[in-house]
Every structure is written in C-alpha cells, then in structure tokens.
Amino acid sequence: MANLKVQEASKIAMDYLALLTPSADRILLEEIEYYDDSPPERWLVTLSFTSKDLDENPFSLNTRKYKIFVINAHSGDVLSMKIREFK
C-alpha cells in the first residue's frame, strides 16, 4: 500500500515540472495511475502545460505539451520524467 496519496503525488509532479521548466504555464493534471505490480510501487502522473516562451498560435490544434512523471509511492522521489507522445 502506498504511503503517498494521489493528491501528494500530483503536487510533487507539478512542483517538479515548475522547477525544471520555469516557462511552464497553465499546468493541468491529465492522468494519474497507481502501479503496485513490481517494486517499487509508483504513481504515473501525466501533466499538460503551455510555455510562456512560445508565441502560441490560437489556430494551432495542439499547443500543449505533455509529460509523464514516475513517482516512488513510498518516498515521493521522482524516478523519471518523459515526454508523453500520442500515436
């Protein structure tokens, strides 16, 4: 059973994104999943955001960027951050 609650996992991911990507703006929680199938138990948190550095085209279909964070469910450590790609 995870020590970290869903709200804590999402806050850790948001704080981590803000720290590493200061230009991130309008951060949204998109998905969150808990995995306990193999150690360590972990949360997968998907966030989307826009960038303050880019001139956004209002007619563009996808101006948001997506990142997936893997967070250790016991320690709260961020294990990885990856770009979320859509197929």
PyMOL commands that set and color helices and strands:
alter all, ss='L'
color gray80, all
select helices_A, chain A and resi 6-20
alter helices_A, ss='H'
color red, helices_A
select strands_A, chain A and resi 24-35+42-51+65-72+78-83
alter strands_A, ss='S'
color yellow, strands_A
deselect
rebuild
show_as cartoon
